[in-house]
């Protein structure tokens, strides 16, 4: 039987939505594994819109679901309609949309709150004993929702290779265990059925990020 996987998006573009290369890598690895995929996103306005040429916010307003449809080639469903019983696993790619549109980690750090639908869905998958895969910044959602879980956002010492290492300190303060992991690896929290990999939290070659996401997808499906 093909594994049924919900992929949760948060817009389109690294600075205000889903990181496109991460979403694409997840979809390629799921396709190769023969999984049946449905993509979801909240039907709500983005926190803001960022010009990806200069990295500066604009005055535009954009809808998260409509922007996510760019990645999904139109085949995306309102997150409010996600029925956990219809899926074996869920995977959440990163991008600042996670920290801006699915929660407010971008502005509040460890004191963030998660939007209602993402929080409910993560809790429901966890309660049902179904695995969750997360990469890049999206493990902060697990850190907030699943106290005591184990995860990785890469390394905890800042360097040119690890420009976002301060995130590790924030997730520790949120009550979970951070495990230093290289870009081509994933960390598996067996107890919580949570698989995480750092992806673009690392300044690495894109094929290394692709490979790390492949490990995350493979280990998530293995538990489904």
DONUBA-20737 format. One record per residue: residue number from 1; residue in three letters; x, y, z of N, C-alpha, C in turn. Coordinates in nm, 3 decimals, decimal comma. Example, Ala and Ser with C-alpha at 12.3 -4.5 7.8 and 13.67 -1.06 7.14 Angstrom:
BEGIN
- 1	Ala	1,319	-0,569	0,780	1,230	-0,450	0,780	1,320	-0,330	0,780 $
- 2	Ser	1,285	-0,225	0,708	1,367	-0,106	0,714	1,290	0,003	0,787 $
# end
This chain:
BEGIN
- 1	Unk	0,084	-0,120	0,000	0,000	0,000	0,000	0,088	0,126	0,000 $
- 2	Unk	0,054	0,219	-0,087	0,128	0,346	-0,091	0,100	0,425	0,037 $
- 3	Unk	0,205	0,482	0,094	0,188	0,566	0,214	0,124	0,699	0,173 $
- 4	Unk	0,030	0,745	0,252	-0,040	0,871	0,224	0,021	0,980	0,312 $
- 5	Unk	0,071	1,083	0,247	0,145	1,188	0,320	0,086	1,325	0,293 $
- 6	Unk	0,059	1,398	0,401	0,017	1,538	0,392	0,142	1,626	0,399 $
- 7	Unk	0,160	1,712	0,301	0,271	1,808	0,301	0,212	1,946	0,328 $
- 8	Unk	0,258	2,010	0,435	0,199	2,137	0,480	0,288	2,253	0,439 $
- 9	Unk	0,233	2,340	0,355	0,306	2,455	0,301	0,266	2,583	0,375 $
- 10	Unk	0,347	2,688	0,357	0,322	2,814	0,429	0,342	2,936	0,338 $
- 11	Unk	0,318	2,916	0,207	0,340	3,023	0,110	0,442	2,979	0,007 $
- 12	Unk	0,501	3,076	-0,063	0,595	3,043	-0,170	0,712	3,141	-0,171 $
- 13	Unk	0,827	3,095	-0,127	0,946	3,181	-0,125	1,008	3,184	0,013 $
- 14	Unk	1,140	3,173	0,019	1,210	3,153	0,145	1,182	3,261	0,250 $
- 15	Unk	1,169	3,389	0,209	1,163	3,498	0,307	1,025	3,524	0,364 $
- 16	Unk	0,921	3,472	0,299	0,785	3,496	0,351	0,693	3,376	0,335 $
- 17	Unk	0,748	3,263	0,289	0,666	3,145	0,266	0,747	3,018	0,280 $
- 18	Unk	0,708	2,915	0,204	0,780	2,788	0,203	0,909	2,801	0,123 $
- 19	Unk	1,016	2,739	0,172	1,141	2,734	0,095	1,118	2,637	-0,022 $
- 20	Unk	1,125	2,689	-0,143	1,083	2,615	-0,261	1,170	2,492	-0,285 $
- 21	Unk	1,301	2,503	-0,270	1,389	2,389	-0,294	1,363	2,277	-0,193 $
- 22	Unk	1,331	2,314	-0,069	1,299	2,212	0,031	1,169	2,140	-0,004 $
- 23	Unk	1,067	2,216	-0,043	0,939	2,155	-0,082	0,959	2,063	-0,202 $
- 24	Unk	1,035	2,109	-0,300	1,061	2,028	-0,420	1,136	1,900	-0,385 $
- 25	Unk	1,237	1,911	-0,299	1,313	1,793	-0,258	1,224	1,692	-0,187 $
- 26	Unk	1,139	1,740	-0,098	1,045	1,652	-0,028	0,956	1,580	-0,127 $
- 27	Unk	0,902	1,653	-0,225	0,811	1,593	-0,323	0,883	1,490	-0,411 $
- 28	Unk	1,008	1,518	-0,449	1,086	1,422	-0,530	1,110	1,294	-0,451 $
- 29	Unk	1,154	1,308	-0,326	1,182	1,188	-0,245	1,054	1,110	-0,215 $
- 30	Unk	0,944	1,179	-0,191	0,817	1,108	-0,168	0,772	1,036	-0,294 $
- 31	Unk	0,788	1,101	-0,408	0,751	1,039	-0,536	0,834	0,914	-0,561 $
- 32	Unk	0,964	0,923	-0,537	1,053	0,810	-0,558	1,015	0,693	-0,468 $
- 33	Unk	0,963	0,724	-0,349	0,924	0,619	-0,254	0,783	0,565	-0,283 $
- 34	Unk	0,716	0,622	-0,383	0,583	0,573	-0,419	0,472	0,623	-0,329 $
- 35	Unk	0,500	0,729	-0,253	0,397	0,782	-0,161	0,289	0,860	-0,236 $
- 36	Unk	0,171	0,861	-0,180	0,061	0,941	-0,233	0,054	1,071	-0,154 $
- 37	Unk	0,067	1,185	-0,221	0,085	1,314	-0,153	-0,034	1,407	-0,176 $
- 38	Unk	-0,075	1,476	-0,072	-0,167	1,588	-0,084	-0,107	1,706	-0,010 $
- 39	Unk	-0,106	1,822	-0,075	-0,051	1,943	-0,013	-0,162	2,028	0,047 $
- 40	Unk	-0,128	2,092	0,159	-0,221	2,176	0,232	-0,153	2,307	0,270 $
- 41	Unk	-0,234	2,411	0,290	-0,183	2,539	0,339	-0,299	2,617	0,401 $
- 42	Unk	-0,269	2,705	0,497	-0,376	2,786	0,557	-0,436	2,884	0,455 $
- 43	Unk	-0,566	2,901	0,461	-0,634	3,001	0,378	-0,642	3,131	0,458 $
- 44	Unk	-0,531	3,205	0,459	-0,520	3,328	0,539	-0,414	3,418	0,476 $
- 45	Unk	-0,411	3,542	0,518	-0,310	3,635	0,467	-0,173	3,604	0,527 $
- 46	Unk	-0,068	3,621	0,446	0,068	3,612	0,498	0,092	3,723	0,599 $
- 47	Unk	0,188	3,702	0,689	0,227	3,808	0,783	0,265	3,933	0,707 $
- 48	Unk	0,347	3,916	0,603	0,383	4,025	0,512	0,439	3,962	0,385 $
- 49	Unk	0,468	4,047	0,288	0,526	4,003	0,160	0,665	4,064	0,148 $
- 50	Unk	0,763	3,981	0,110	0,901	4,026	0,099	0,944	4,024	-0,048 $
- 51	Unk	1,006	4,133	-0,093	1,070	4,137	-0,224	1,194	4,048	-0,217 $
- 52	Unk	1,195	3,939	-0,290	1,306	3,845	-0,279	1,433	3,890	-0,350 $
- 53	Unk	1,426	4,002	-0,423	1,548	4,059	-0,483	1,631	4,134	-0,379 $
- 54	Unk	1,562	4,214	-0,296	1,636	4,294	-0,197	1,610	4,253	-0,053 $
- 55	Unk	1,521	4,156	-0,032	1,495	4,107	0,103	1,412	4,201	0,189 $
- 56	Unk	1,351	4,302	0,128	1,275	4,401	0,206	1,125	4,381	0,192 $
- 57	Unk	1,050	4,404	0,302	0,904	4,392	0,295	0,843	4,495	0,201 $
- 58	Unk	0,731	4,459	0,141	0,658	4,549	0,052	0,521	4,577	0,114 $
- 59	Unk	0,442	4,658	0,047	0,306	4,691	0,096	0,201	4,592	0,046 $
- 60	Unk	0,243	4,494	-0,032	0,147	4,397	-0,087	0,082	4,312	0,022 $
- 61	Unk	-0,034	4,255	-0,014	-0,095	4,150	0,068	-0,108	4,025	-0,019 $
- 62	Unk	-0,074	3,911	0,037	-0,089	3,785	-0,038	-0,148	3,678	0,052 $
- 63	Unk	-0,220	3,586	-0,011	-0,287	3,477	0,060	-0,196	3,354	0,063 $
- 64	Unk	-0,182	3,291	0,180	-0,090	3,178	0,196	-0,130	3,061	0,106 $
- 65	Unk	-0,259	3,031	0,100	-0,308	2,919	0,017	-0,281	2,945	-0,131 $
- 66	Unk	-0,310	3,066	-0,175	-0,289	3,100	-0,317	-0,141	3,096	-0,353 $
- 67	Unk	-0,056	3,144	-0,265	0,088	3,141	-0,292	0,141	2,998	-0,290 $
- 68	Unk	0,091	2,917	-0,197	0,133	2,777	-0,190	0,095	2,701	-0,317 $
- 69	Unk	-0,014	2,743	-0,381	-0,058	2,679	-0,506	0,046	2,689	-0,616 $
- 70	Unk	0,136	2,787	-0,606	0,245	2,799	-0,704	0,337	2,678	-0,696 $
- 71	Unk	0,364	2,631	-0,573	0,449	2,513	-0,555	0,371	2,386	-0,590 $
- 72	Unk	0,244	2,384	-0,552	0,161	2,264	-0,569	0,105	2,250	-0,710 $
- 73	Unk	0,143	2,342	-0,799	0,089	2,343	-0,935	-0,064	2,344	-0,932 $
- 74	Unk	-0,118	2,419	-0,835	-0,262	2,438	-0,823	-0,332	2,337	-0,735 $
- 75	Unk	-0,268	2,223	-0,708	-0,335	2,117	-0,633	-0,304	2,127	-0,485 $
- 76	Unk	-0,366	2,224	-0,419	-0,344	2,245	-0,276	-0,479	2,267	-0,210 $
- 77	Unk	-0,492	2,219	-0,087	-0,619	2,221	-0,014	-0,605	2,306	0,111 $
- 78	Unk	-0,715	2,371	0,149	-0,718	2,449	0,273	-0,681	2,359	0,391 $
- 79	Unk	-0,585	2,404	0,471	-0,537	2,326	0,586	-0,650	2,290	0,681 $
- 80	Unk	-0,754	2,373	0,688	-0,867	2,347	0,777	-0,940	2,217	0,740 $
- 81	Unk	-0,919	2,169	0,618	-0,989	2,049	0,570	-0,905	1,922	0,584 $
- 82	Unk	-0,786	1,933	0,644	-0,700	1,815	0,657	-0,760	1,717	0,758 $
- 83	Unk	-0,788	1,597	0,711	-0,842	1,490	0,796	-0,726	1,395	0,829 $
- 84	Unk	-0,680	1,400	0,952	-0,563	1,321	0,993	-0,583	1,172	0,967 $
- 85	Unk	-0,707	1,123	0,979	-0,734	0,980	0,961	-0,708	0,934	0,817 $
- 86	Unk	-0,701	1,029	0,723	-0,680	0,995	0,582	-0,532	0,985	0,544 $
- 87	Unk	-0,442	1,009	0,641	-0,299	1,013	0,610	-0,219	0,927	0,707 $
- 88	Unk	-0,103	0,881	0,658	-0,012	0,800	0,739	0,098	0,884	0,803 $
- 89	Unk	0,125	1,003	0,747	0,233	1,089	0,798	0,211	1,231	0,747 $
- 90	Unk	0,280	1,325	0,810	0,279	1,463	0,764	0,423	1,515	0,759 $
- 91	Unk	0,453	1,596	0,659	0,585	1,655	0,646	0,570	1,805	0,624 $
- 92	Unk	0,655	1,882	0,695	0,648	2,028	0,686	0,783	2,083	0,643 $
- 93	Unk	0,794	2,134	0,519	0,918	2,200	0,479	0,935	2,332	0,552 $
- 94	Unk	1,057	2,388	0,545	1,086	2,513	0,614	1,062	2,636	0,528 $
- 95	Unk	1,140	2,739	0,554	1,116	2,871	0,496	1,059	2,961	0,605 $
- 96	Unk	1,081	3,092	0,591	1,035	3,185	0,693	0,883	3,188	0,707 $
- 97	Unk	0,811	3,133	0,608	0,665	3,124	0,620	0,623	3,042	0,740 $
- 98	Unk	0,703	2,941	0,776	0,673	2,863	0,896	0,676	2,953	1,019 $
- 99	Unk	0,782	3,038	1,026	0,804	3,123	1,144	0,721	3,251	1,139 $
- 100	Unk	0,654	3,277	1,027	0,573	3,399	1,014	0,425	3,371	0,993 $
- 101	Unk	0,394	3,262	0,922	0,255	3,234	0,884	0,193	3,117	0,960 $
- 102	Unk	0,275	3,019	0,999	0,223	2,907	1,079	0,238	2,934	1,228 $
- 103	Unk	0,330	3,024	1,263	0,348	3,067	1,402	0,415	3,204	1,397 $
- 104	Unk	0,449	3,260	1,514	0,513	3,392	1,516	0,654	3,384	1,576 $
- 105	Unk	0,722	3,271	1,551	0,859	3,254	1,599	0,951	3,364	1,546 $
- 106	Unk	0,926	3,412	1,425	1,012	3,514	1,364	1,017	3,641	1,446 $
- 107	Unk	0,908	3,673	1,516	0,904	3,796	1,595	0,911	3,771	1,745 $
- 108	Unk	0,873	3,651	1,790	0,866	3,627	1,935	0,961	3,519	1,986 $
- 109	Unk	1,031	3,451	1,894	1,127	3,349	1,937	1,063	3,243	2,024 $
- 110	Unk	1,130	3,209	2,136	1,083	3,100	2,223	0,946	3,126	2,284 $
- 111	Unk	0,901	3,252	2,284	0,770	3,286	2,339	0,660	3,283	2,234 $
- 112	Unk	0,688	3,220	2,121	0,593	3,220	2,009	0,467	3,141	2,040 $
- 113	Unk	0,365	3,167	1,962	0,243	3,086	1,964	0,222	3,029	1,824 $
- 114	Unk	0,162	2,911	1,818	0,137	2,844	1,690	-0,007	2,875	1,647 $
- 115	Unk	-0,025	2,897	1,518	-0,160	2,918	1,466	-0,246	2,794	1,495 $
- 116	Unk	-0,376	2,815	1,509	-0,466	2,711	1,559	-0,463	2,585	1,473 $
- 117	Unk	-0,477	2,598	1,341	-0,484	2,479	1,256	-0,354	2,399	1,255 $
- 118	Unk	-0,238	2,462	1,235	-0,114	2,382	1,242	-0,095	2,314	1,377 $
- 119	Unk	-0,128	2,384	1,485	-0,113	2,324	1,618	-0,202	2,202	1,634 $
- 120	Unk	-0,328	2,215	1,595	-0,423	2,103	1,608	-0,378	1,983	1,525 $
- 121	Unk	-0,332	2,010	1,404	-0,293	1,901	1,314	-0,170	1,827	1,368 $
- 122	Unk	-0,071	1,901	1,414	0,048	1,837	1,471	0,011	1,754	1,594 $
- 123	Unk	-0,073	1,811	1,679	-0,117	1,737	1,798	-0,196	1,611	1,759 $
- 124	Unk	-0,280	1,622	1,657	-0,363	1,508	1,615	-0,278	1,397	1,554 $
- 125	Unk	-0,180	1,433	1,471	-0,089	1,331	1,415	-0,013	1,262	1,528 $
- 126	Unk	0,036	1,342	1,623	0,112	1,287	1,735	0,025	1,194	1,820 $
- 127	Unk	-0,095	1,238	1,850	-0,187	1,158	1,932	-0,222	1,026	1,863 $
- 128	Unk	-0,231	1,030	1,730	-0,266	0,911	1,652	-0,146	0,818	1,631 $
- 129	Unk	-0,028	0,860	1,681	0,093	0,779	1,664	0,145	0,777	1,522 $
- 130	Unk	0,116	0,885	1,448	0,160	0,894	1,308	0,280	0,987	1,300 $
- 131	Unk	0,381	0,951	1,220	0,506	1,028	1,219	0,495	1,166	1,155 $
- 132	Unk	0,584	1,253	1,202	0,596	1,389	1,151	0,739	1,411	1,104 $
- 133	Unk	0,755	1,463	0,983	0,885	1,500	0,932	0,892	1,651	0,919 $
- 134	Unk	1,002	1,711	0,964	1,017	1,857	0,959	1,160	1,893	0,923 $
- 135	Unk	1,177	2,000	0,847	1,313	2,041	0,812	1,330	2,192	0,824 $
- 136	Unk	1,456	2,234	0,832	1,492	2,375	0,840	1,436	2,436	0,969 $
- 137	Unk	1,354	2,539	0,960	1,300	2,607	1,078	1,172	2,540	1,130 $
- 138	Unk	1,111	2,451	1,052	0,982	2,396	1,096	0,989	2,312	1,225 $
- 139	Unk	1,103	2,255	1,264	1,106	2,186	1,393	1,071	2,275	1,513 $
- 140	Unk	1,074	2,407	1,499	1,032	2,493	1,611	0,886	2,468	1,646 $
- 141	Unk	0,807	2,424	1,548	0,666	2,392	1,575	0,658	2,275	1,672 $
- 142	Unk	0,740	2,172	1,646	0,743	2,055	1,737	0,795	2,094	1,874 $
- 143	Unk	0,896	2,181	1,877	0,954	2,223	2,005	0,848	2,287	2,094 $
- 144	Unk	0,758	2,362	2,033	0,653	2,432	2,109	0,538	2,339	2,147 $
- 145	Unk	0,505	2,245	2,057	0,384	2,165	2,073	0,410	2,033	2,145 $
- 146	Unk	0,531	1,977	2,129	0,563	1,846	2,187	0,674	1,861	2,290 $
- 147	Unk	0,641	1,902	2,412	0,744	1,927	2,514	0,831	1,804	2,537 $
- 148	Unk	0,962	1,827	2,547	1,054	1,717	2,574	1,096	1,638	2,451 $
- 149	Unk	1,046	1,676	2,333	1,085	1,602	2,213	1,232	1,627	2,179 $
- 150	Unk	1,286	1,541	2,095	1,424	1,556	2,045	1,418	1,599	1,899 $
- 151	Unk	1,503	1,696	1,863	1,502	1,743	1,724	1,636	1,805	1,689 $
- 152	Unk	1,652	1,836	1,561	1,771	1,909	1,517	1,732	2,025	1,427 $
- 153	Unk	1,804	2,135	1,442	1,802	2,243	1,343	1,945	2,264	1,293 $
- 154	Unk	2,028	2,157	1,307	2,166	2,163	1,263	2,263	2,164	1,379 $
- 155	Unk	2,338	2,274	1,390	2,440	2,288	1,495	2,405	2,405	1,588 $
- 156	Unk	2,464	2,402	1,707	2,432	2,506	1,806	2,543	2,611	1,822 $
- 157	Unk	2,647	2,602	1,738	2,754	2,704	1,743	2,757	2,778	1,611 $
- 158	Unk	2,741	2,910	1,620	2,730	2,992	1,500	2,863	3,000	1,423 $
- 159	Unk	2,853	2,996	1,290	2,969	3,008	1,202	2,918	3,044	1,063 $
- 160	Unk	3,009	3,063	0,969	2,966	3,092	0,832	2,881	2,978	0,776 $
- 161	Unk	2,916	2,855	0,815	2,839	2,739	0,768	2,705	2,727	0,838 $
- 162	Unk	2,699	2,775	0,962	2,576	2,762	1,044	2,531	2,900	1,091 $
- 163	Unk	2,474	2,981	0,999	2,438	3,120	1,032	2,318	3,134	1,126 $
- 164	Unk	2,238	3,027	1,139	2,116	3,034	1,222	2,127	2,947	1,348 $
- 165	Unk	2,250	2,924	1,392	2,272	2,832	1,504	2,204	2,877	1,633 $
- 166	Unk	2,173	3,008	1,645	2,107	3,056	1,767	1,969	2,994	1,785 $
- 167	Unk	1,912	2,940	1,676	1,781	2,874	1,685	1,787	2,754	1,778 $
- 168	Unk	1,902	2,687	1,783	1,917	2,570	1,871	1,897	2,609	2,017 $
- 169	Unk	1,950	2,725	2,056	1,932	2,772	2,194	1,785	2,800	2,223 $
- 170	Unk	1,716	2,857	2,125	1,574	2,890	2,144	1,490	2,764	2,162 $
- 171	Unk	1,517	2,660	2,082	1,436	2,539	2,098	1,467	2,467	2,229 $
- 172	Unk	1,590	2,477	2,275	1,623	2,421	2,408	1,543	2,493	2,516 $
- 173	Unk	1,533	2,626	2,505	1,457	2,704	2,603	1,308	2,672	2,597 $
- 174	Unk	1,264	2,619	2,483	1,123	2,581	2,469	1,096	2,443	2,528 $
- 175	Unk	1,200	2,379	2,582	1,179	2,256	2,658	1,208	2,127	2,584 $
- 176	Unk	1,279	2,135	2,469	1,310	2,011	2,400	1,461	1,988	2,397 $
- 177	Unk	1,500	1,871	2,354	1,642	1,837	2,345	1,689	1,861	2,202 $
- 178	Unk	1,793	1,947	2,186	1,849	1,969	2,053	1,968	1,877	2,033 $
- 179	Unk	1,973	1,813	1,915	2,082	1,721	1,882	2,158	1,777	1,762 $
- 180	Unk	2,287	1,807	1,781	2,368	1,857	1,669	2,378	1,749	1,560 $
- 181	Unk	2,343	1,788	1,438	2,339	1,694	1,326	2,388	1,763	1,201 $
- 182	Unk	2,464	1,694	1,118	2,514	1,755	0,995	2,405	1,759	0,888 $
- 183	Unk	2,433	1,834	0,782	2,330	1,867	0,682	2,278	1,745	0,607 $
- 184	Unk	2,360	1,642	0,590	2,317	1,525	0,514	2,258	1,414	0,601 $
- 185	Unk	2,231	1,449	0,726	2,175	1,352	0,821	2,038	1,402	0,872 $
- 186	Unk	1,969	1,315	0,941	1,844	1,353	1,008	1,848	1,296	1,149 $
- 187	Unk	1,774	1,359	1,240	1,762	1,303	1,375	1,624	1,240	1,391 $
- 188	Unk	1,623	1,121	1,452	1,498	1,047	1,470	1,464	1,041	1,618 $
- 189	Unk	1,352	1,100	1,655	1,299	1,088	1,791	1,197	0,974	1,786 $
- 190	Unk	1,240	0,855	1,822	1,155	0,736	1,809	1,030	0,748	1,895 $
- 191	Unk	1,047	0,796	2,016	0,934	0,805	2,109	0,822	0,893	2,054 $
- 192	Unk	0,858	1,006	1,997	0,757	1,100	1,946	0,730	1,085	1,797 $
- 193	Unk	0,796	0,987	1,733	0,783	0,966	1,588	0,804	1,098	1,512 $
- 194	Unk	0,914	1,164	1,545	0,948	1,294	1,486	1,085	1,282	1,419 $
- 195	Unk	1,091	1,318	1,290	1,216	1,313	1,215	1,248	1,454	1,165 $
- 196	Unk	1,368	1,503	1,196	1,405	1,639	1,160	1,542	1,643	1,092 $
- 197	Unk	1,557	1,741	1,003	1,686	1,765	0,937	1,700	1,915	0,916 $
- 198	Unk	1,825	1,962	0,907	1,848	2,107	0,913	1,824	2,180	0,781 $
- 199	Unk	1,843	2,112	0,667	1,825	2,174	0,535	1,899	2,309	0,526 $
- 200	Unk	1,827	2,416	0,488	1,892	2,545	0,465	1,928	2,623	0,592 $
- 201	Unk	1,914	2,561	0,709	1,974	2,620	0,828	2,126	2,613	0,816 $
- 202	Unk	2,172	2,530	0,722	2,315	2,514	0,694	2,349	2,580	0,561 $
- 203	Unk	2,459	2,650	0,558	2,508	2,709	0,434	2,589	2,603	0,359 $
- 204	Unk	2,517	2,516	0,290	2,579	2,399	0,227	2,541	2,392	0,080 $
- 205	Unk	2,608	2,302	0,009	2,573	2,279	-0,131	2,432	2,222	-0,140 $
- 206	Unk	2,360	2,260	-0,243	2,219	2,224	-0,251	2,199	2,072	-0,258 $
- 207	Unk	2,294	1,999	-0,317	2,277	1,853	-0,324	2,289	1,789	-0,186 $
- 208	Unk	2,367	1,852	-0,096	2,378	1,800	0,041	2,247	1,821	0,116 $
- 209	Unk	2,185	1,936	0,093	2,054	1,964	0,154	1,950	1,867	0,101 $
- 210	Unk	1,953	1,843	-0,030	1,862	1,748	-0,094	1,880	1,609	-0,032 $
- 211	Unk	2,004	1,568	-0,010	2,030	1,436	0,047	1,981	1,425	0,191 $
- 212	Unk	2,002	1,529	0,271	1,954	1,529	0,409	1,803	1,519	0,417 $
- 213	Unk	1,736	1,591	0,327	1,589	1,583	0,321	1,546	1,443	0,281 $
- 214	Unk	1,625	1,378	0,194	1,594	1,240	0,155	1,598	1,145	0,273 $
- 215	Unk	1,696	1,164	0,362	1,704	1,081	0,483	1,581	1,106	0,570 $
- 216	Unk	1,543	1,233	0,586	1,425	1,267	0,666	1,299	1,202	0,609 $
- 217	Unk	1,280	1,210	0,479	1,162	1,151	0,416	1,162	0,999	0,434 $
- 218	Unk	1,276	0,936	0,407	1,287	0,790	0,419	1,254	0,742	0,560 $
- 219	Unk	1,310	0,810	0,661	1,288	0,768	0,800	1,146	0,797	0,846 $
- 220	Unk	1,085	0,904	0,794	0,945	0,933	0,827	0,854	0,825	0,771 $
- 221	Unk	0,878	0,788	0,645	0,794	0,685	0,582	0,813	0,549	0,651 $
- 222	Unk	0,933	0,524	0,700	0,962	0,397	0,765	0,876	0,377	0,890 $
- 223	Unk	0,842	0,490	0,956	0,762	0,482	1,078	0,613	0,489	1,051 $
- 224	Unk	0,576	0,515	0,924	0,433	0,533	0,891	0,361	0,399	0,878 $
# end
